[in-house]
Amino acid sequence: MDYKAGLDDAIGRLHSEGRYRTFIDIARHKGQFPHATWHKPDGTEAPVTVWCGNDYLGMGQHPAVLGAMHEALDAVGAGSGGTRNISGTTVYHKRLEAELADLHGKEAALLFTSAYIANDATLSTLPRLFPGLIIYSDALNHASMIEGVRRNGGAKRIFRHNDIAHLRELLEADDPDAPKLIAFESVYSMDGDFGPIAEICDLAEEFGALTYIDEVHAVGMYGPRGGGVTERDDLAHRIDIINGTLGKAYGVMGGYIAASTRMCDAVRSYAPGFIFTTSLPPSVAAGAAASVAHLKTDSALRERHQTQARILKTRLRGLGLPLIDHGSHIVPLIVGDPVHTKLLSDMLLADHGIYVQPINFPTVPRGTERLRFTPSPVHGPREMDALVQALDALWSHCALNRAELAG
């Protein structure tokens, strides 16, 4: 076996399809986000404005978060010292879990190193807790949910995206006595559409199923205290397991589930992804707890965030660009071709100092390649003007179609 040739072939296929991914070396500057410095491959530097970050509210630079992290770092040092079972549980981890349980109105929360791991570990463990479990998964669920469902070895059913009728058909076709769980999202990150939470909860109650929701792109940003779409719509009490992240709106790192004490205890006790993973550094847990606590009271920041998203959508729509708008904070601009998408991204960066990564297959279906913008409260009129003007010029330069909105 020529292993080198195999690797070359695999990478070459990505290049030939126009979807080879490159990392851009970006250094953010405290207090100046979304402005950053691009460290170019040739060793030079250039100023850029970041338009694709997941630090949706700029909490990664908030004084309360930084202060808590400095305090913890000075008090206990850098690392946690091990897994949660082996000296890796600290007062900072327990405090964060208490904040998260309170955020979602649940009895308990369980902290993981990322929301990906939280999804994967929990969904792959549940069939061990409920033998014969059937998981019904939305077709557009995140890769972490798909992987967790795939690895669990149990039965799975994939229902068409947000299709309640199809979900009902699948539920009706299975043994009514079999344990069941419906896994879905509140905000789907690529199109920015919302899951039909209330309708899914109705079906779950009718068929005796558990509910599992991924609120990764909603926690901190929706609801009176940032509890997500389930809090905004007063539905959190109908969800058995809520998954969330600390790496987006909360500006730090980590993931979690919030559920009953019994559920969190069972996952804690059985999930290898939890048992055998070194816990988050105490400073990270401290910063995350401070961020969660702060955003429970800062509804004005959430409102400014939504306003900025609406302004950007209105301006892009005014240019006739193919925008998807489902009413969330996510702004996807459909290009529809991987080569053109990468070209637009490269030209925005090199010629206009605007950083937005191309989104290609397999993250999105072929033919729906896009640029996905994430406006924040710290993207002001100057940054907005520069982006809109650059897109207007480059869309014409690349001879792309403006005729129809994407959705």
Residue pairs with C-beta under 8 A, 6 or more apart in sequence:
11 20
14 20
14 21
17 338
17 361
18 337
18 338
18 339
18 341
18 342
18 360
19 338
19 342
19 358
19 360
19 361
19 369
21 360
24 38
24 349
24 355
24 357
25 38
25 39
25 40
26 36
26 37
26 38
26 39
26 48
26 50
26 355
27 36
27 37
27 39
28 36
28 50
28 60
28 61
29 35
29 36
29 37
30 61
30 66
31 61
33 50
33 53
33 55
33 58
33 60
33 61
33 378
34 49
34 50
34 51
34 53
34 58
34 376
34 378
34 379
34 383
35 47
35 48
35 49
35 50
36 47
36 48
36 49
36 50
36 355
37 45
37 46
37 47
37 48
38 45
38 46
38 47
38 48
38 349
38 353
38 355
39 45
40 46
46 353
47 353
48 349
48 353
48 354
48 355
49 353
49 354
49 355
49 379
49 383
49 386
49 387
50 355
51 354
51 355
51 356
51 373
51 374
51 375
51 379
51 383
51 387
52 355
52 356
52 357
52 371
52 372
52 373
52 374
53 374
53 376
54 247
54 248
54 374
55 248
55 249
55 251
55 376
56 220
56 221
56 248
56 249
56 305
56 329
56 374
56 376
57 220
57 221
57 249
57 251
57 295
57 301
57 302
57 305
57 376
57 377
58 251
58 376
58 377
58 378
59 65
59 220
59 249
59 250
59 251
59 252
59 291
59 294
59 295
60 251
60 252
61 251
62 251
62 291
62 294
64 290
64 291
64 293
64 294
65 251
65 252
65 287
65 288
65 290
65 291
65 294
66 287
67 290
68 286
68 287
68 289
68 290
69 283
69 284
69 286
69 287
69 290
70 283
71 286
72 92
72 282
72 283
72 285
72 286
72 287
73 282
73 283
75 282
76 90
76 92
76 282
76 283
77 282
78 281
78 283
79 278
79 281
80 87
80 88
80 90
80 93
80 278
80 279
80 280
80 281
80 282
81 87
81 88
82 88
82 278
82 279
83 275
83 276
83 277
83 278
83 279
84 93
84 268
84 274
84 275
84 279
85 275
88 278
88 279
89 279
90 279
90 282
90 285
92 282
92 283
92 285
92 286
92 289
93 111
93 279
93 280
93 282
93 285
95 285
95 286
95 289
96 109
96 111
96 254
96 285
96 286
96 288
96 289
96 292
97 108
97 109
97 110
97 111
97 256
98 109
99 289
99 292
99 293
100 109
100 111
100 244
100 256
100 258
100 292
101 107
101 108
101 109
101 258
103 219
103 225
103 226
103 227
103 231
103 258
103 292
103 296
104 227
104 228
104 230
104 231
104 236
104 242
104 244
104 258
105 227
105 231
105 236
105 237
106 236
106 242
106 258
106 259
106 260
107 259
107 260
107 261
107 264
108 258
108 259
108 260
108 261
108 263
108 264
108 265
109 256
109 257
109 258
109 259
109 264
110 118
110 256
110 257
110 258
110 259
110 264
110 267
110 268
110 274
111 254
111 255
111 256
111 279
111 280
111 285
112 118
112 121
112 254
112 255
112 256
112 257
112 273
112 274
112 277
113 253
113 254
113 255
113 277
113 278
113 279
113 280
114 245
114 247
114 253
114 254
114 255
115 144
115 214
115 216
115 243
115 244
115 245
115 246
115 247
115 254
115 255
115 256
116 142
116 143
116 144
116 255
117 144
117 255
117 273
117 274
117 277
118 144
118 243
118 255
118 256
118 257
119 142
119 144
119 145
119 147
119 148
119 214
119 243
119 255
120 144
120 145
120 147
120 148
120 151
120 273
121 148
121 267
121 271
121 272
121 273
121 274
122 148
122 212
122 241
122 243
122 257
122 267
122 271
123 135
123 145
123 148
123 149
123 152
123 183
123 212
124 147
124 148
124 149
124 151
124 152
124 271
124 273
125 152
125 267
125 270
125 271
125 272
125 273
126 133
126 135
126 152
126 154
126 181
126 267
127 133
127 135
127 152
127 153
127 154
128 152
128 270
129 266
129 267
129 270
130 179
130 181
131 179
132 154
132 155
132 178
132 179
133 152
133 154
133 155
133 178
133 179
133 180
133 181
134 154
134 155
134 156
134 157
134 174
134 178
134 179
134 180
134 181
135 149
135 152
135 154
135 155
135 156
135 157
135 180
135 181
135 182
135 183
136 156
136 157
136 158
136 159
136 167
136 170
136 171
136 180
136 181
136 182
136 183
136 209
137 145
137 146
137 149
137 156
137 157
137 158
137 159
137 183
137 184
138 158
138 159
138 161
138 162
138 183
138 184
138 185
138 195
139 158
139 159
139 160
139 161
140 161
140 185
140 188
140 190
140 191
141 149
141 183
141 184
141 185
141 214
142 185
142 189
142 214
142 216
145 183
145 185
145 214
149 156
149 183
150 156
155 178
157 170
157 174
159 166
159 167
159 170
160 166
161 188
162 193
162 195
162 196
164 196
164 199
164 200
164 203
167 182
167 200
167 203
168 203
171 180
171 203
171 207
171 209
172 207
174 180
176 207
176 208
179 210
180 204
180 207
180 208
180 209
180 210
181 209
181 210
181 211
181 212
181 240
182 200
182 203
182 204
182 209
182 210
182 211
182 212
183 212
183 213
183 214
184 195
184 197
184 200
184 212
184 213
184 214
185 195
185 213
185 214
185 215
185 216
185 217
186 194
186 195
186 197
186 213
186 214
186 215
186 217
186 218
186 222
186 228
186 229
186 230
187 193
187 194
187 195
187 215
187 217
187 218
187 222
187 229
187 328
187 330
188 194
188 195
188 217
189 216
189 217
189 330
189 372
190 330
190 332
190 359
190 363
190 364
190 370
190 372
191 324
191 326
191 330
191 332
191 407
192 324
192 325
192 326
192 327
192 328
192 329
192 330
192 331
192 332
193 326
193 328
194 229
194 326
194 327
194 328
195 213
195 229
197 213
197 229
197 230
197 233
197 235
197 238
197 239
198 233
198 235
198 238
200 211
201 211
201 235
201 238
201 239
203 209
204 210
204 211
204 238
205 238
210 240
210 241
211 238
211 239
211 240
211 241
212 239
212 240
212 241
212 243
213 230
213 239
213 241
213 242
213 243
214 243
214 244
215 228
215 229
215 230
215 242
215 243
215 244
216 243
216 244
216 245
216 248
216 255
217 248
217 328
217 330
218 228
218 229
219 226
219 227
219 228
219 244
219 245
219 248
219 249
219 250
220 226
220 248
220 249
220 250
220 291
220 292
220 295
220 302
221 228
221 249
221 302
221 305
221 306
221 329
222 228
222 229
222 231
222 232
222 302
223 229
223 230
223 231
223 232
224 231
224 232
224 299
225 231
225 295
225 296
225 297
226 249
226 292
226 295
226 296
226 302
227 236
228 236
228 242
228 244
229 235
230 236
230 238
230 239
230 242
236 242
240 259
240 260
240 263
241 257
241 258
241 259
241 263
242 257
242 258
242 259
243 255
243 256
243 257
244 255
244 256
244 257
244 258
245 254
245 255
245 256
246 252
246 253
246 254
246 255
246 256
246 288
246 291
246 292
247 253
247 254
247 255
249 295
250 288
250 291
250 292
250 295
251 287
251 291
252 284
252 287
252 288
252 291
253 280
253 284
253 288
254 280
254 284
254 285
254 288
257 263
257 264
257 267
258 264
259 267
267 274
268 274
268 275
269 275
279 285
280 288
295 301
295 302
301 377
304 377
305 329
305 375
305 376
305 377
306 329
308 375
308 376
308 377
308 379
308 384
309 328
309 329
309 330
309 331
309 375
311 375
311 384
312 331
312 373
312 375
312 379
312 384
312 387
312 388
313 323
313 325
313 331
315 384
315 388
316 323
316 331
316 333
316 388
316 391
317 323
317 325
317 405
319 388
319 391
319 392
319 395
319 402
320 402
320 403
320 405
321 333
321 391
321 395
321 402
321 405
322 333
322 334
322 335
322 336
322 401
322 402
322 404
322 405
322 406
323 331
323 332
323 333
323 334
323 405
323 406
323 407
324 332
324 333
324 334
324 370
324 406
324 407
325 331
325 405
325 407
326 407
329 374
329 375
330 372
330 374
331 372
331 373
331 374
331 375
332 359
332 370
332 371
332 372
332 373
332 406
333 370
333 371
333 372
333 373
333 391
334 368
334 369
334 370
334 406
335 341
335 344
335 358
335 369
335 370
335 371
335 400
336 367
336 368
336 369
336 370
337 367
337 369
338 358
338 360
338 361
338 369
340 369
340 398
340 400
341 358
341 359
341 360
341 369
341 370
341 371
342 358
342 360
343 398
344 358
344 371
344 394
344 395
344 398
345 356
345 357
345 358
345 371
347 394
347 397
348 354
348 355
348 356
348 390
348 391
348 394
349 355
351 390
352 386
352 390
352 394
353 386
354 386
354 387
354 390
356 371
356 372
356 373
357 371
357 372
358 369
358 370
358 371
359 369
359 370
359 371
359 372
360 369
361 369
364 370
373 387
375 384
395 402
